[in-house]
Amino acid sequence: MAALPSLRQLSYLVTLSETLHFTEAARRSFVTQSTLSGGIMELERLLGGVLVERDRQNVRLTPLGEQVVARARVLLADAQDLMRLSREMSEPLTGDLHLGIIPTIAPFILSALLEEVHQQLPKIQLHLHEAQSEKIMEKLEHGQLDMILLALPFNTRNLKVAEIAREDLYLVCNTADQNAMHATNLDELDLSHLMLLEEGHCLRDHTLSACPIDERKNDHQLKASSLPTLVEMVNSNLGFTLLPQIAVQTQFLKSQEHICAKTIANAPSRTLALITRKSTPLQNEFDVLLEILHKIMHQMDLSI
C-alpha cells in the first residue's frame, strides 16, 4: 500500500493557505518554519505535484494545492469528530459545545437559550460565536464549530439541516412616512427608500429576493452593519426596512416611539435552522439543542 499523507502534513498546508506566510503558519502550528516547510515538501512528494508556489515576496497555492486544501479541511474536521466520538460514547452530554449564530437571530433568543441549556445540559460548556452566515458555515465545515444556527434559504452544502421555525419579515417604518404607513403590500412601496444591512448578511439577501430593486438606486443610502443601526436609521426617517418577526416580537423596538412595525402582503419569509456536520459525534447534543430551540420558538409563536 502506498504511503498516505498524514493529518499533520495536511494541517500544515491548511494553515499555510490561511496565512500565505511560512513564518506565521509555523507559529500557528507550534513548529519551526523548517519543520512546516519540510512537511509540505513531503506532502508534495507523496501527492506527486506542486501545491505551493514560493518566491521572495509571495506565497500562493497552485490549483492542485487549492483542491487539496478543500479536501484536507474535510478530513481534518472528520478526524476531530473521530477524536470526540470516544468521549461522547463514555460521557455523553458533557464538555464543550461551540455554537455559531448569525447576528439577526442571536440577540433575540440568547437569554432563553442560555437558561434552557443550563437546565437541560448542565454538564455542557456552551461557547457562542456570532458572525455572518458564510463565516460560521466555513467554521462548521472546518471543524471549528460544532453546530450553527442560521436562516434559510442559504447554501448549506452537504451538511445536516434541521428546520426549526418559519418567520415572516415585517415592514418597519417611521410613523411620519405616510406612504409606508398606508402600504398594504410591497408593490405599493417606493423601494428606492428601502434600507438594507450591508453585504454578507443573509437578511439582506432574503429582503432582496422579494424586492425587484436595482440596488444602484440605493447607492446614496447608508448601509447598516447591524440591526440596531438599521432601526436608528428608520427612527431618523431615512427610509424603511424589513425586519424578522423575532426582532419585532421582542423588546427590540419598544423604546422607538416613532417606529411602526406591521405585516405586509407578499413580504419575504425565512426559515431558522440548526445545522451540523453529518459526521458529528454530538448527535445527542444536537437533538437536545433542537428540542430547546423548538420550545423557544413555540413560546415566541413561531413554528414550521
NULO-813326 format. One record per residue (C-alpha): residue in one letter; x, y, z. Coordinates in pm, whole numbers, plus 32768, in hexadecimal, padded with zeros to 4 digits. Example, Ala and Ser with C-alpha at 12.3 -4.5 7.8 and 13.67 -1.06 7.14 Angstrom:
BEGIN
a84CE7E3E830C/s85577F9682CA/
This chain:
BEGIN
m800080008000/a808981557F9F/a80E4824B80B0/l7FCB833C8109/p7FDC84A98170/s7FCC84E182E6/l7ECC85BE8390/r7FEB86918412/q806A86D382B1/l7F0B872C8240/s7EDF88178368/y802588C6830C/l7FA1890481AC/v7E4E897E8226/t7EF18A6F831B/l7FDA8AEF820B/s7EAE8B268126/e7E148C058233/t7F4D8CD48271/l800F8CBF8126/h813F8CF68202/f82288BDC826D/t829C8C8183AF/e813C8CD08425/a80BD8B7883BF/a81D58AD58486/r81838BAD85B5/r80178B4A85A8/s807989DD8582/f816D89F086AB/v8290896F85DA/t83C58A06853C/q83B38A9283DE/s849D8982835E/t83BA887583F2/l82888909834A/s833D893781FE/g83C087D4820F/g8266874A8257/i81D187FC812B/m82EE878E8049/e82B7862480B6/l8144864F806F/e819686CB7F12/r8276859C7EDE/l816784AC7F51/l8060854C7E72/g814985757D4B/g810286E27D07/v815488467D6C/l806288CE7E6F/v81058A1A7EC6/e81BA8B1A7DEF/r82C38BE07EA8/d839F8D097E56/r84418E1D7F25/q83058EEF7F3A/n81DB8E067F18/v814E8CB67F7B/r80258C317EB9/l7F748AE77E8C/t7F738A397D3D/p7E2689BD7CAF/l7E8288637D34/g7ED788FC7E84/e7D8189A27E9A/q7CD288597E54/v7DA787A27F55/v7D5B88AC805B/a7BE48885801F/r7BFE8709804D/a7CE987318174/r7BF4880E8232/v7AEC86FD821C/l7BE285EF828B/l7C5B86BF83B2/a7AF7870B8422/d7AA08599840D/a7BD9854384D5/q7B73863785E6/d7A1B859985F0/l7ABD8443860E/m7B8A84B58738/r7A50853287E7/l798983F8879B/s7A2C832788AC/r79EA842C89B7/e788684568940/m784A82DF895D/s78D082CC8AC0/e785A84238B3D/p773884A38A6A/l76B886068A92/t77F886858B31/g7914876C8ACD/d7929889589E2/l782E88E788D3/h787D89FC87DA/l77448A948740/g77468B9B862D/i761F8C8A860B/i75DF8DA08511/p75AC8F058595/t74418F1A8521/i73E08DF98606/a74D18E01872C/p74568F3387F2/f72EE8EBA87F9/i731B8D58887D/l74628D538941/s73CB8D908A98/a72CE8C798A73/l73CC8B9589CB/l74D08BB98ADE/e73CD8B7B8BEC/e734A8A408B44/v74A689B68AFD/h750889F18C68/q73D7892C8CDA/q73D488128BDC/l754887F08B92/p75ED88488CDF/k773587998C88/i775888498B38/q7832897F8B1F/l778D8A498A0A/h786E8B30893F/l77B48C278861/h78478CB98722/e77868DCE8671/a77DC8E118504/q77428E2883AB/s76BD8CEF8304/e77DC8CA48217/k78E28CC98328/i783B8BDF8421/m77ED8AEB8308/e795E8AD882B0/k79BE8AAD841E/l78C68991843E/e795188E3830A/h7AB4890F838C/g7A60887A84E0/q7A8689C185A0/l791389C385FB/d7838889D865E/m76E9892B85EE/i765E8A6C855B/l75108B1D8565/l74BA8BE98432/a73A08C498348/l73418BA08202/p73428BB780DD/f74BB8B9880E5/n75A78AA2803E/t75D989978149/r76BF88C38072/n76CF875480DC/l767287918248/k7562870F832F/v744388098347/a7322880A843E/e721F891A8407/i719E89BF8544/a70A68ACF84EB/r702C8BAC83D3/e6FFE8D208403/d6F858E40832D/l703D8F8682FC/y6F8190B7837A/l6F79921182E1/v701D930483D6/c6FF294758389/n6FE895CB842A/t6E8B963F848B/a6ECC977D83C4/d6EF696B28284/q6D8C96BA8211/n6DCA95F180D5/a6E5D94CE8199/m6D6094F082B2/h6C3D94C081C0/a6CDE93B880E3/t6C3C926180EC/n6D3491A9800C/l6E9591CF7F87/d6E1B92467E34/e6D9693877ED2/l6EE793E67F66/d6FF094C77ECC/l710C93CB7ED9/s721094DB7EA1/h71D595278014/l720E93C08081/m733793AD816E/l7404926F818B/l751691D28259/e766C91D481B7/e76D990B680D5/g771F8F6D8184/h75E18F678254/c74EB8E6181D9/l73C88F408246/r7434902F8133/d741D8F178033/h72CC8EA380B8/t724590058098/l72CA90357F38/s72398EE67ECB/a70DD8F7B7EEF/c712D90DE7E83/p717991037D0E/i7255922F7D4B/d738392AB7C8F/e747892D97DAF/r751D93FB7CFB/k73EF94CA7D62/n746394A17EC8/d75D194FB7E9B/h759A96497F45/q74FE95A58076/l75B8953981AC/k75DB93C181CE/a75C3934A8336/s76B6925583D1/s75BC91E484DB/l744A91DC8527/p746092EA8637/t750393D5853D/l73F79383843C/v72E693D4853A/e738C951F8592/m738F9578841F/v72189532840E/n71E495FC854B/s7290971F849D/n719A96F5837B/l72AA96A4827E/g71D2959081EB/f712D94488246/t71A692E38269/l7136917B829D/l718290CE83E7/p714E8F658457/q70268F0E8530/i70FB8EAC865C/a718D900B8662/v703690AD8653/q6FA18FD08764/t70B290168864/q7100915C8918/f71E591C087F8/l710192D68776/k7050933588B7/s711E946E88FE/q70F094F3879C/e6FB295C587B8/h6FBC963D864D/i6FD394E285B5/c6EB994078537/a6EDF929284EB/k6DD091DA842B/t6D9090AF834E/i6D7890F181DB/a6CFE902280B8/n6DFE8F687FDE/a6F168FAD80D9/p70318EAB80DB/s705F8DA981EC/r71828CE38273/t71AD8B92831E/l72888B6C8451/a73578A2D8450/l745389758527/i757088E48459/t769087F884A0/r777E870F83E9/k76F785BA8387/s7822851E8437/t77E285CF8580/p781A850086BD/l773485F18776/q75EB856486FC/n755C8558885C/e75B486C58896/f752687208742/d73DA86778794/v73BA871F88E9/l74188874885C/l731988468747/e720B87FF884A/i72728933890F/l725D8A0F87DB/h71098982877D/k709089D788DB/i71178B3B88C6/m707C8B748771/h6F2D8AE987E5/q6F328BE18905/m6F678CF38802/d6E408C708733/l6F248BF5861F/s6F128A9B8587/i6F5489E28443/
